[in-house]
Amino acid sequence: MKKLDNKVAVVTGGNSGIGLATAKLFAQQGAKVLITGRNEKTINEAVINIGNGAKGIVADIAELKNIDKVYDKVNSDFGKIDVLVLNAGVFNGAPLADYTEEMFDHVVGVNLKGVFFSVQKALPFLNDGASIIITGSTVGDKGMAGLAAYSATKAAVRSLARGFSAELLGRKIRVNVLSPGPIDTPIFGRGGGTDEEVNASKAHFAGSVPIKRLGTSEEMAAGFLYLASDDSQYMVGGELLLDGGIGTL
């Protein structure tokens, strides 16, 4: 039997990288999947790639009205939600002296505010016993130059998972965090660098991981499946660390 048979799953940021791999695995395991993203072209391509009747919607979760649109669509197309993966996020790093208010508002708006209100606004649309999974990061527990704001948002969502879990125990809704380390995703190529620069960046990050390689989106997707399924029923307000040891060794 498939682990998510007849379940309804929403994956924000599901049009590329970890989110896309997760949406594909969920569909393979029987789920009806709706993804969100900010690029209509990549959403349409991802929906075809995911299969199993997947749906997509353009939405920036930093805008609260867009969150309402997402839940209205999934309710109309599939019904109530069993699995909510809050994977949409932005990464911007800069020295403290150069960090602007606009940069700060953007990273906090998507990574923290967007997550908080995505859970709040999902409450009427969630089945009792649902699983909510937030994408964290190992940098939430590390001090890294140039990443203070980003890292703070990831530490904050770890705290949100605890608070939300305590509040939603009566409905048996579990909220957990999956925290990846450096993962080989398209984000490496989004800075506009040459292939040589991108490969050098990947090599640098791989060298910082105790097992000396980047993780894959598929490995992260397997973690999300564990947290989404009944296999993790005893995990509440916890964190699954999939980082090749970078956070602990």
NUTORMAR-177810 format. One record per atom (N, C-alpha, C, O): residue number from 1; residue in one letter; chain; z negated, x, y. Coordinates in steps of 0.1 Angstrom, whole numbers. Example, Ala and Ser with C-alpha at 12.3 -4.5 7.8 and 13.67 -1.06 7.14 Angstrom:
BEGIN
1,A,A,-78,132,-57
1,A,A,-78,123,-45
1,A,A,-78,132,-33
1,A,A,-85,142,-33
2,S,A,-71,128,-22
2,S,A,-71,137,-11
2,S,A,-79,129,0
2,S,A,-80,134,11
//
This chain:
BEGIN
1,M,A,0,8,-12
1,M,A,0,0,0
1,M,A,0,9,12
1,M,A,-7,19,13
2,K,A,8,5,22
2,K,A,8,12,35
2,K,A,-5,10,43
2,K,A,-11,-1,43
3,K,A,-9,20,50
3,K,A,-22,20,57
3,K,A,-22,11,69
3,K,A,-33,7,73
4,L,A,-11,7,75
4,L,A,-11,-1,87
4,L,A,-2,-14,85
4,L,A,3,-19,94
5,D,A,-1,-18,72
5,D,A,7,-30,69
5,D,A,3,-42,78
5,D,A,-9,-46,79
6,N,A,13,-48,85
6,N,A,11,-60,93
6,N,A,1,-57,105
6,N,A,-4,-67,111
7,K,A,-2,-45,109
7,K,A,-10,-42,120
7,K,A,-1,-41,133
7,K,A,11,-38,132
8,V,A,-6,-44,144
8,V,A,1,-43,157
8,V,A,-5,-31,164
8,V,A,-17,-30,166
9,A,A,4,-21,168
9,A,A,-1,-9,174
9,A,A,7,-7,187
9,A,A,19,-9,188
10,V,A,-1,-2,198
10,V,A,5,1,211
10,V,A,3,16,213
10,V,A,-9,21,211
11,V,A,13,23,216
11,V,A,12,38,219
11,V,A,17,41,233
11,V,A,29,40,235
12,T,A,8,44,242
12,T,A,13,48,255
12,T,A,18,62,255
12,T,A,13,70,248
13,G,A,28,65,263
13,G,A,34,78,262
13,G,A,41,80,249
13,G,A,40,91,243
14,G,A,47,70,243
14,G,A,52,70,230
14,G,A,67,74,229
14,G,A,73,72,218
15,N,A,72,79,240
15,N,A,87,81,240
15,N,A,90,96,238
15,N,A,102,100,238
16,S,A,80,105,236
16,S,A,83,119,232
16,S,A,71,126,227
16,S,A,60,120,227
17,G,A,73,137,221
17,G,A,62,146,216
17,G,A,53,139,207
17,G,A,57,132,197
18,I,A,40,141,209
18,I,A,29,136,200
18,I,A,30,121,199
18,I,A,28,115,189
19,G,A,32,114,211
19,G,A,33,99,211
19,G,A,44,94,202
19,G,A,42,84,195
20,L,A,55,100,203
20,L,A,67,96,195
20,L,A,64,98,180
20,L,A,67,89,172
21,A,A,59,110,177
21,A,A,57,113,163
21,A,A,46,103,157
21,A,A,47,98,146
22,T,A,36,99,165
22,T,A,26,90,161
22,T,A,32,76,159
22,T,A,29,69,149
23,A,A,40,71,168
23,A,A,46,58,167
23,A,A,55,57,155
23,A,A,56,47,148
24,K,A,63,68,152
24,K,A,71,68,140
24,K,A,63,67,127
24,K,A,66,60,118
25,L,A,52,75,127
25,L,A,44,75,115
25,L,A,37,61,113
25,L,A,36,56,102
26,F,A,33,55,124
26,F,A,27,42,123
26,F,A,37,32,118
26,F,A,33,23,109
27,A,A,49,32,123
27,A,A,60,23,118
27,A,A,62,25,103
27,A,A,64,16,96
28,Q,A,63,38,99
28,Q,A,65,41,85
28,Q,A,54,35,76
28,Q,A,56,32,64
29,Q,A,42,34,82
29,Q,A,30,29,75
29,Q,A,29,14,77
29,Q,A,18,8,74
30,G,A,39,7,82
30,G,A,39,-7,82
30,G,A,36,-14,95
30,G,A,36,-26,96
31,A,A,33,-6,105
31,A,A,28,-12,118
31,A,A,40,-17,126
31,A,A,51,-12,126
32,K,A,37,-28,134
32,K,A,47,-33,144
32,K,A,42,-25,157
32,K,A,31,-26,162
33,V,A,52,-17,162
33,V,A,48,-8,173
33,V,A,55,-11,186
33,V,A,67,-14,187
34,L,A,47,-10,197
34,L,A,52,-11,210
34,L,A,48,2,217
34,L,A,37,6,217
35,I,A,58,9,223
35,I,A,55,21,231
35,I,A,58,19,246
35,I,A,65,10,250
36,T,A,51,28,253
36,T,A,53,28,268
36,T,A,57,42,272
36,T,A,55,52,265
37,G,A,63,43,284
37,G,A,67,56,289
37,G,A,73,53,303
37,G,A,74,42,307
38,R,A,76,64,310
38,R,A,81,62,324
38,R,A,96,64,325
38,R,A,102,63,336
39,N,A,103,67,314
39,N,A,117,69,314
39,N,A,124,59,305
39,N,A,123,59,293
40,E,A,132,50,311
40,E,A,139,39,303
40,E,A,148,45,292
40,E,A,148,40,281
41,K,A,155,55,295
41,K,A,165,61,286
41,K,A,158,67,274
41,K,A,162,64,262
42,T,A,147,74,276
42,T,A,140,80,264
42,T,A,133,70,256
42,T,A,131,71,244
43,I,A,128,59,263
43,I,A,122,48,256
43,I,A,132,41,247
43,I,A,128,39,235
44,N,A,143,38,252
44,N,A,153,31,244
44,N,A,157,40,232
44,N,A,159,35,220
45,E,A,159,53,234
45,E,A,162,62,223
45,E,A,151,63,213
45,E,A,153,63,200
46,A,A,138,63,218
46,A,A,127,64,209
46,A,A,125,51,200
46,A,A,122,52,188
47,V,A,128,40,206
47,V,A,127,27,199
47,V,A,136,27,187
47,V,A,132,22,176
48,I,A,148,32,189
48,I,A,158,33,177
48,I,A,153,43,167
48,I,A,153,40,155
49,N,A,147,54,172
49,N,A,142,64,163
49,N,A,130,59,155
49,N,A,129,62,143
50,I,A,122,51,161
50,I,A,109,46,154
50,I,A,113,36,144
50,I,A,107,37,133
51,G,A,122,27,147
51,G,A,126,17,137
51,G,A,116,6,135
51,G,A,106,5,142
52,N,A,117,-1,124
52,N,A,108,-12,120
52,N,A,106,-22,131
52,N,A,94,-27,132
53,G,A,116,-25,139
53,G,A,115,-35,149
53,G,A,106,-31,161
53,G,A,101,-40,168
54,A,A,105,-18,164
54,A,A,97,-13,175
54,A,A,102,-19,188
54,A,A,114,-22,190
55,K,A,93,-19,198
55,K,A,97,-24,211
55,K,A,92,-13,221
55,K,A,84,-4,218
56,G,A,98,-14,233
56,G,A,94,-4,243
56,G,A,94,-10,257
56,G,A,100,-20,259
57,I,A,86,-5,266
57,I,A,85,-10,280
57,I,A,82,2,289
57,I,A,74,10,286
58,V,A,89,2,301
58,V,A,87,12,311
58,V,A,74,8,318
58,V,A,72,-3,324
59,A,A,64,18,319
59,A,A,52,15,325
59,A,A,45,28,328
59,A,A,43,37,320
60,D,A,40,29,341
60,D,A,31,40,345
60,D,A,17,34,345
60,D,A,14,26,354
61,I,A,8,39,336
61,I,A,-5,33,335
61,I,A,-14,36,347
61,I,A,-25,31,347
62,A,A,-10,45,356
62,A,A,-18,47,368
62,A,A,-17,35,377
62,A,A,-26,33,386
63,E,A,-7,26,375
63,E,A,-5,14,383
63,E,A,-11,2,374
63,E,A,-5,-1,364
64,L,A,-21,-4,379
64,L,A,-28,-14,370
64,L,A,-19,-26,367
64,L,A,-21,-32,356
65,K,A,-10,-30,376
65,K,A,-1,-41,374
65,K,A,8,-38,362
65,K,A,12,-47,354
66,N,A,11,-25,359
66,N,A,19,-21,348
66,N,A,12,-23,335
66,N,A,18,-27,325
67,I,A,-2,-21,335
67,I,A,-10,-23,323
67,I,A,-9,-38,319
67,I,A,-8,-41,307
68,D,A,-10,-46,328
68,D,A,-9,-61,326
68,D,A,4,-64,319
68,D,A,5,-72,310
69,K,A,15,-58,324
69,K,A,28,-61,319
69,K,A,29,-56,304
69,K,A,35,-63,296
70,V,A,23,-45,301
70,V,A,23,-40,287
70,V,A,17,-50,278
70,V,A,22,-53,267
71,Y,A,5,-55,281
71,Y,A,-2,-63,272
71,Y,A,4,-77,271
71,Y,A,3,-84,261
72,D,A,10,-82,282
72,D,A,17,-95,281
72,D,A,29,-94,272
72,D,A,31,-103,264
73,K,A,36,-82,272
73,K,A,47,-81,264
73,K,A,43,-80,249
73,K,A,49,-86,240
74,V,A,33,-71,246
74,V,A,30,-70,232
74,V,A,24,-83,226
74,V,A,26,-86,215
75,N,A,17,-91,235
75,N,A,12,-103,230
75,N,A,23,-113,227
75,N,A,22,-121,218
76,S,A,33,-113,236
76,S,A,45,-122,234
76,S,A,53,-118,222
76,S,A,58,-127,215
77,D,A,55,-105,220
77,D,A,64,-101,209
77,D,A,57,-100,196
77,D,A,63,-103,186
78,F,A,44,-96,195
78,F,A,38,-93,183
78,F,A,24,-100,180
78,F,A,21,-102,169
79,G,A,17,-104,191
79,G,A,4,-110,190
79,G,A,-7,-100,193
79,G,A,-4,-90,201
80,K,A,-19,-102,188
80,K,A,-30,-93,192
80,K,A,-29,-79,186
80,K,A,-23,-77,176
81,I,A,-36,-70,193
81,I,A,-35,-56,190
81,I,A,-46,-51,180
81,I,A,-57,-55,182
82,D,A,-42,-43,170
82,D,A,-51,-37,161
82,D,A,-54,-23,163
82,D,A,-64,-18,160
83,V,A,-44,-16,169
83,V,A,-45,-1,172
83,V,A,-40,1,186
83,V,A,-28,-2,189
84,L,A,-48,7,194
84,L,A,-44,11,208
84,L,A,-45,26,209
84,L,A,-56,31,210
85,V,A,-34,33,211
85,V,A,-34,47,213
85,V,A,-31,50,227
85,V,A,-20,48,232
86,L,A,-40,56,235
86,L,A,-39,59,249
86,L,A,-35,74,250
86,L,A,-44,82,252
87,N,A,-22,76,249
87,N,A,-17,90,248
87,N,A,-10,94,261
87,N,A,-9,106,263
88,A,A,-6,85,270
88,A,A,0,88,282
88,A,A,-9,97,290
88,A,A,-20,94,292
89,G,A,-3,108,295
89,G,A,-11,117,304
89,G,A,-2,126,311
89,G,A,10,128,308
90,V,A,-7,133,322
90,V,A,0,142,330
90,V,A,-7,155,330
90,V,A,-20,155,329
91,F,A,0,166,331
91,F,A,-6,179,332
91,F,A,-1,186,344
91,F,A,11,188,346
92,N,A,-10,190,353
92,N,A,-6,198,365
92,N,A,-17,208,368
92,N,A,-28,205,370
93,G,A,-13,221,368
93,G,A,-23,231,370
93,G,A,-19,239,383
93,G,A,-7,241,386
94,A,A,-29,244,390
94,A,A,-27,252,402
94,A,A,-40,258,405
94,A,A,-50,253,402
95,P,A,-39,270,413
95,P,A,-52,276,417
95,P,A,-60,266,426
95,P,A,-54,258,433
96,L,A,-73,267,425
96,L,A,-82,258,433
96,L,A,-78,258,447
96,L,A,-78,247,453
97,A,A,-75,269,453
97,A,A,-72,270,468
97,A,A,-59,262,471
97,A,A,-57,258,483
98,D,A,-50,260,461
98,D,A,-37,254,464
98,D,A,-37,239,459
98,D,A,-26,233,461
99,Y,A,-47,235,453
99,Y,A,-46,221,446
99,Y,A,-47,211,457
99,Y,A,-57,211,465
100,T,A,-38,202,458
100,T,A,-37,192,468
100,T,A,-43,179,464
100,T,A,-46,176,452
101,E,A,-46,170,474
101,E,A,-52,157,471
101,E,A,-42,149,463
101,E,A,-46,141,454
102,E,A,-29,150,466
102,E,A,-19,143,458
102,E,A,-19,147,443
102,E,A,-18,138,435
103,M,A,-20,160,441
103,M,A,-21,165,427
103,M,A,-33,159,420
103,M,A,-33,155,409
104,F,A,-45,160,427
104,F,A,-57,155,421
104,F,A,-56,140,418
104,F,A,-60,136,407
105,D,A,-51,132,428
105,D,A,-51,118,426
105,D,A,-41,114,414
105,D,A,-44,105,407
106,H,A,-31,122,413
106,H,A,-21,119,402
106,H,A,-27,121,388
106,H,A,-26,113,380
107,V,A,-33,133,386
107,V,A,-39,136,373
107,V,A,-51,127,370
107,V,A,-52,123,358
108,V,A,-59,124,380
108,V,A,-70,115,377
108,V,A,-65,101,375
108,V,A,-71,93,367
109,G,A,-55,97,383
109,G,A,-50,83,382
109,G,A,-44,80,368
109,G,A,-47,69,363
110,V,A,-37,89,362
110,V,A,-31,87,349
110,V,A,-42,90,338
110,V,A,-44,81,330
111,N,A,-48,101,338
111,N,A,-56,106,327
111,N,A,-69,99,326
111,N,A,-75,99,315
112,L,A,-75,95,337
112,L,A,-88,89,337
112,L,A,-88,74,341
112,L,A,-92,65,333
113,K,A,-83,71,353
113,K,A,-83,57,358
113,K,A,-74,49,348
113,K,A,-77,38,345
114,G,A,-62,55,345
114,G,A,-53,47,336
114,G,A,-59,44,323
114,G,A,-57,33,317
115,V,A,-67,54,317
115,V,A,-73,51,304
115,V,A,-84,41,305
115,V,A,-85,32,297
116,F,A,-93,42,316
116,F,A,-104,33,318
116,F,A,-99,18,318
116,F,A,-104,10,311
117,F,A,-89,16,327
117,F,A,-84,2,329
117,F,A,-75,-2,318
117,F,A,-73,-14,316
118,S,A,-69,7,310
118,S,A,-61,3,299
118,S,A,-70,-3,288
118,S,A,-66,-13,281
119,V,A,-82,2,287
119,V,A,-92,-3,277
119,V,A,-97,-16,283
119,V,A,-98,-26,275
120,Q,A,-101,-16,295
120,Q,A,-107,-29,301
120,Q,A,-97,-40,300
120,Q,A,-101,-51,295
121,K,A,-85,-38,304
121,K,A,-75,-49,304
121,K,A,-70,-53,290
121,K,A,-64,-63,288
122,A,A,-73,-44,280
122,A,A,-69,-47,266
122,A,A,-78,-57,259
122,A,A,-75,-63,249
123,L,A,-91,-58,264
123,L,A,-101,-65,257
123,L,A,-97,-79,252
123,L,A,-100,-83,241
124,P,A,-90,-87,261
124,P,A,-87,-101,256
124,P,A,-75,-100,245
124,P,A,-73,-110,239
125,F,A,-69,-89,245
125,F,A,-57,-88,236
125,F,A,-60,-80,223
125,F,A,-51,-79,214
126,L,A,-72,-75,221
126,L,A,-76,-68,209
126,L,A,-82,-77,199
126,L,A,-90,-86,202
127,N,A,-78,-75,186
127,N,A,-85,-81,175
127,N,A,-99,-75,173
127,N,A,-100,-63,176
128,D,A,-108,-82,169
128,D,A,-121,-76,165
128,D,A,-118,-66,153
128,D,A,-110,-69,145
129,G,A,-125,-55,154
129,G,A,-123,-45,144
129,G,A,-112,-35,147
129,G,A,-108,-27,139
130,A,A,-106,-37,159
130,A,A,-95,-28,163
130,A,A,-100,-14,165
130,A,A,-112,-11,166
131,S,A,-90,-5,165
131,S,A,-92,10,167
131,S,A,-86,14,180
131,S,A,-74,12,182
132,I,A,-93,20,189
132,I,A,-88,26,201
132,I,A,-89,41,200
132,I,A,-100,46,197
133,I,A,-78,48,203
133,I,A,-78,62,202
133,I,A,-73,68,215
133,I,A,-62,64,220
134,I,A,-80,77,221
134,I,A,-77,84,233
134,I,A,-73,98,231
134,I,A,-80,105,223
135,T,A,-62,103,236
135,T,A,-58,117,235
135,T,A,-66,125,245
135,T,A,-65,124,257
136,G,A,-74,134,239
136,G,A,-82,143,247
136,G,A,-75,157,247
136,G,A,-63,158,247
137,S,A,-83,167,248
137,S,A,-78,181,247
137,S,A,-89,191,245
137,S,A,-101,188,250
138,T,A,-87,202,238
138,T,A,-97,212,237
138,T,A,-101,218,250
138,T,A,-112,223,251
139,V,A,-93,217,260
139,V,A,-97,222,273
139,V,A,-108,214,280
139,V,A,-113,219,290
140,G,A,-111,203,275
140,G,A,-122,195,280
140,G,A,-135,201,279
140,G,A,-145,198,286
141,D,A,-136,211,270
141,D,A,-148,219,267
141,D,A,-147,233,271
141,D,A,-156,241,268
142,K,A,-136,237,279
142,K,A,-134,251,282
142,K,A,-133,252,297
142,K,A,-128,243,304
143,G,A,-137,263,303
143,G,A,-134,266,317
143,G,A,-122,275,318
143,G,A,-122,286,313
144,M,A,-111,270,324
144,M,A,-99,277,325
144,M,A,-94,277,340
144,M,A,-93,267,346
145,A,A,-90,289,345
145,A,A,-85,290,358
145,A,A,-73,281,360
145,A,A,-64,281,352
146,G,A,-73,274,371
146,G,A,-62,265,375
146,G,A,-61,252,368
146,G,A,-52,244,371
147,L,A,-71,249,359
147,L,A,-70,237,351
147,L,A,-83,228,353
147,L,A,-85,219,345
148,A,A,-90,231,364
148,A,A,-103,224,366
148,A,A,-101,208,366
148,A,A,-109,201,359
149,A,A,-92,203,373
149,A,A,-90,189,374
149,A,A,-86,183,361
149,A,A,-91,173,357
150,Y,A,-75,189,356
150,Y,A,-70,184,343
150,Y,A,-81,184,332
150,Y,A,-83,174,325
151,S,A,-88,195,331
151,S,A,-98,197,321
151,S,A,-109,186,323
151,S,A,-115,181,313
152,A,A,-113,184,336
152,A,A,-123,174,339
152,A,A,-119,160,334
152,A,A,-128,152,329
153,T,A,-106,156,335
153,T,A,-102,143,330
153,T,A,-104,142,315
153,T,A,-107,131,310
154,K,A,-101,153,308
154,K,A,-102,153,294
154,K,A,-116,153,289
154,K,A,-120,146,279
155,A,A,-125,159,296
155,A,A,-140,158,293
155,A,A,-144,144,296
155,A,A,-153,139,289
156,A,A,-139,138,307
156,A,A,-143,124,310
156,A,A,-139,114,300
156,A,A,-147,105,297
157,V,A,-127,115,294
157,V,A,-123,105,284
157,V,A,-131,106,272
157,V,A,-134,96,264
158,R,A,-136,118,269
158,R,A,-145,120,257
158,R,A,-158,112,260
158,R,A,-164,106,251
159,S,A,-163,112,272
159,S,A,-175,104,276
159,S,A,-172,89,276
159,S,A,-180,81,271
160,L,A,-160,85,280
160,L,A,-156,71,280
160,L,A,-156,66,266
160,L,A,-161,55,263
161,A,A,-151,74,256
161,A,A,-151,69,242
161,A,A,-165,66,237
161,A,A,-167,56,230
162,R,A,-175,74,241
162,R,A,-189,71,237
162,R,A,-194,58,243
162,R,A,-199,49,237
163,G,A,-192,57,257
163,G,A,-196,45,264
163,G,A,-189,32,259
163,G,A,-196,22,257
164,F,A,-176,33,257
164,F,A,-169,21,253
164,F,A,-173,17,239
164,F,A,-175,5,236
165,S,A,-175,27,230
165,S,A,-179,24,216
165,S,A,-193,16,216
165,S,A,-194,6,209
166,A,A,-202,21,224
166,A,A,-215,14,225
166,A,A,-214,0,230
166,A,A,-221,-9,225
167,E,A,-205,-2,239
167,E,A,-203,-15,245
167,E,A,-196,-25,236
167,E,A,-198,-37,236
168,L,A,-187,-20,227
168,L,A,-179,-28,219
168,L,A,-183,-29,204
168,L,A,-176,-34,196
169,L,A,-195,-24,201
169,L,A,-200,-25,188
169,L,A,-200,-39,182
169,L,A,-198,-41,170
170,G,A,-204,-48,191
170,G,A,-205,-62,187
170,G,A,-192,-68,181
170,G,A,-192,-77,174
171,R,A,-181,-62,186
171,R,A,-168,-67,181
171,R,A,-162,-57,170
171,R,A,-151,-59,166
172,K,A,-170,-48,166
172,K,A,-166,-38,156
172,K,A,-153,-30,160
172,K,A,-145,-26,152
173,I,A,-152,-29,174
173,I,A,-141,-21,179
173,I,A,-145,-6,180
173,I,A,-155,-3,187
174,R,A,-138,3,174
174,R,A,-141,17,174
174,R,A,-133,24,185
174,R,A,-121,21,186
175,V,A,-139,33,192
175,V,A,-132,41,202
175,V,A,-134,56,199
175,V,A,-146,60,199
176,N,A,-124,63,196
176,N,A,-125,77,193
176,N,A,-115,85,200
176,N,A,-106,80,206
177,V,A,-117,98,200
177,V,A,-108,108,207
177,V,A,-102,117,197
177,V,A,-108,123,189
178,L,A,-89,120,199
178,L,A,-82,131,192
178,L,A,-79,142,202
178,L,A,-71,139,211
179,S,A,-84,154,200
179,S,A,-82,164,209
179,S,A,-73,175,203
179,S,A,-78,183,194
180,P,A,-61,176,207
180,P,A,-52,187,203
180,P,A,-55,200,210
180,P,A,-60,200,221
181,G,A,-51,211,203
181,G,A,-50,224,209
181,G,A,-35,225,214
181,G,A,-29,215,217
182,P,A,-30,237,216
182,P,A,-16,239,220
182,P,A,-6,234,210
182,P,A,-6,238,198
183,I,A,2,225,214
183,I,A,12,218,204
183,I,A,26,221,209
183,I,A,29,221,221
184,D,A,35,223,200
184,D,A,49,225,203
184,D,A,56,212,206
184,D,A,60,205,197
185,T,A,56,209,219
185,T,A,63,196,223
185,T,A,72,199,235
185,T,A,72,210,240
186,P,A,80,189,239
186,P,A,90,191,250
186,P,A,83,195,263
186,P,A,90,199,272
187,I,A,70,194,264
187,I,A,63,197,277
187,I,A,66,211,281
187,I,A,66,215,293
188,F,A,68,220,271
188,F,A,71,234,274
188,F,A,83,236,282
188,F,A,85,245,290
189,G,A,93,227,281
189,G,A,106,229,288
189,G,A,107,221,300
189,G,A,117,221,307
190,R,A,96,214,304
190,R,A,97,205,316
190,R,A,95,213,329
190,R,A,96,207,340
191,G,A,91,225,329
191,G,A,89,233,341
191,G,A,101,239,347
191,G,A,101,245,358
192,G,A,112,237,340
192,G,A,125,242,346
192,G,A,128,256,342
192,G,A,137,262,348
193,G,A,120,262,333
193,G,A,122,276,330
193,G,A,134,278,320
193,G,A,139,268,314
194,T,A,139,290,319
194,T,A,149,294,310
194,T,A,144,293,295
194,T,A,132,292,293
195,D,A,154,293,286
195,D,A,149,293,272
195,D,A,140,305,269
195,D,A,131,304,261
196,E,A,144,316,274
196,E,A,136,329,272
196,E,A,121,327,278
196,E,A,112,331,271
197,E,A,120,321,289
197,E,A,107,318,295
197,E,A,99,308,287
197,E,A,87,310,285
198,V,A,106,298,283
198,V,A,99,288,274
198,V,A,94,294,261
198,V,A,83,292,257
199,N,A,102,302,255
199,N,A,98,308,242
199,N,A,87,318,245
199,N,A,78,319,236
200,A,A,87,325,256
200,A,A,76,334,259
200,A,A,63,327,262
200,A,A,52,331,257
201,S,A,64,315,268
201,S,A,52,307,270
201,S,A,46,302,257
201,S,A,34,302,255
202,K,A,55,297,248
202,K,A,51,293,235
202,K,A,44,304,227
202,K,A,33,302,221
203,A,A,50,316,228
203,A,A,44,328,221
203,A,A,30,331,227
203,A,A,21,335,219
204,H,A,29,330,240
204,H,A,16,333,246
204,H,A,5,323,241
204,H,A,-6,328,237
205,F,A,8,311,241
205,F,A,-2,301,236
205,F,A,-4,302,222
205,F,A,-16,301,217
206,A,A,6,305,214
206,A,A,4,307,199
206,A,A,-5,318,197
206,A,A,-13,318,187
207,G,A,-4,329,205
207,G,A,-12,340,203
207,G,A,-27,338,206
207,G,A,-36,345,201
208,S,A,-30,328,214
208,S,A,-44,324,217
208,S,A,-51,316,207
208,S,A,-63,314,207
209,V,A,-43,311,197
209,V,A,-48,302,187
209,V,A,-53,311,175
209,V,A,-45,319,170
210,P,A,-65,309,170
210,P,A,-69,317,158
210,P,A,-60,318,147
210,P,A,-59,328,140
211,I,A,-53,307,143
211,I,A,-44,307,132
211,I,A,-30,312,136
211,I,A,-20,312,128
212,K,A,-28,316,149
212,K,A,-16,323,154
212,K,A,-3,314,153
212,K,A,7,320,150
213,R,A,-4,302,156
213,R,A,7,293,157
213,R,A,4,281,165
213,R,A,-8,277,167
214,L,A,14,275,171
214,L,A,13,262,177
214,L,A,11,251,167
214,L,A,17,252,156
215,G,A,4,240,170
215,G,A,4,228,162
215,G,A,17,221,163
215,G,A,25,223,172
216,T,A,19,211,154
216,T,A,31,203,155
216,T,A,27,188,159
216,T,A,16,184,156
217,S,A,37,181,164
217,S,A,34,167,167
217,S,A,31,159,155
217,S,A,23,150,155
218,E,A,38,163,144
218,E,A,35,155,131
218,E,A,21,157,126
218,E,A,15,148,120
219,E,A,16,169,128
219,E,A,2,172,124
219,E,A,-8,163,133
219,E,A,-18,158,128
220,M,A,-5,162,145
220,M,A,-13,153,154
220,M,A,-11,138,150
220,M,A,-21,131,150
221,A,A,1,134,146
221,A,A,3,120,142
221,A,A,-5,117,130
221,A,A,-10,106,129
222,A,A,-7,127,121
222,A,A,-15,124,109
222,A,A,-29,122,113
222,A,A,-36,113,106
223,G,A,-34,129,123
223,G,A,-47,126,128
223,G,A,-49,113,134
223,G,A,-59,106,132
224,F,A,-39,108,142
224,F,A,-40,95,148
224,F,A,-39,84,137
224,F,A,-46,74,138
225,L,A,-32,87,126
225,L,A,-31,77,115
225,L,A,-45,76,109
225,L,A,-49,65,106
226,Y,A,-52,87,107
226,Y,A,-65,86,101
226,Y,A,-75,78,110
226,Y,A,-82,69,105
227,L,A,-74,80,123
227,L,A,-83,73,132
227,L,A,-79,58,134
227,L,A,-87,50,136
228,A,A,-66,55,132
228,A,A,-61,41,133
228,A,A,-64,33,120
228,A,A,-66,21,121
229,S,A,-65,40,109
229,S,A,-67,32,96
229,S,A,-81,30,92
229,S,A,-90,35,99
230,D,A,-83,23,81
230,D,A,-96,20,76
230,D,A,-103,33,70
230,D,A,-115,33,67
231,D,A,-95,44,69
231,D,A,-101,56,64
231,D,A,-112,62,73
231,D,A,-121,69,68
232,S,A,-111,58,85
232,S,A,-121,64,95
232,S,A,-131,53,100
232,S,A,-136,54,111
233,Q,A,-134,43,92
233,Q,A,-143,32,96
233,Q,A,-157,37,100
233,Q,A,-163,30,108
234,Y,A,-161,48,95
234,Y,A,-175,53,98
234,Y,A,-175,62,110
234,Y,A,-185,68,113
235,M,A,-163,64,117
235,M,A,-162,73,128
235,M,A,-162,64,141
235,M,A,-153,57,143
236,V,A,-172,65,149
236,V,A,-174,57,161
236,V,A,-178,65,173
236,V,A,-189,72,172
237,G,A,-170,65,183
237,G,A,-174,73,195
237,G,A,-173,88,192
237,G,A,-179,96,199
238,G,A,-164,92,183
238,G,A,-164,106,179
238,G,A,-151,113,184
238,G,A,-143,107,191
239,E,A,-150,126,180
239,E,A,-138,134,184
239,E,A,-133,141,172
239,E,A,-140,148,165
240,L,A,-120,140,170
240,L,A,-113,147,160
240,L,A,-106,159,166
240,L,A,-97,157,174
241,L,A,-110,171,163
241,L,A,-105,183,169
241,L,A,-94,189,160
241,L,A,-96,193,149
242,L,A,-81,189,165
242,L,A,-70,194,158
242,L,A,-64,205,166
242,L,A,-54,203,173
243,D,A,-70,217,166
243,D,A,-66,227,175
243,D,A,-64,241,170
243,D,A,-64,251,177
244,G,A,-63,243,157
244,G,A,-61,256,151
244,G,A,-73,265,153
244,G,A,-72,277,151
245,G,A,-85,259,156
245,G,A,-97,267,158
245,G,A,-99,273,172
245,G,A,-109,280,174
246,I,A,-90,269,181
246,I,A,-91,275,195
246,I,A,-104,271,202
246,I,A,-109,278,211
247,G,A,-109,259,199
247,G,A,-121,254,206
247,G,A,-134,259,199
247,G,A,-145,257,205
248,T,A,-133,265,187
248,T,A,-146,268,180
248,T,A,-147,282,175
248,T,A,-158,286,172
249,L,A,-136,289,174
249,L,A,-136,303,168
249,L,A,-133,313,179
249,L,A,-133,325,175
//
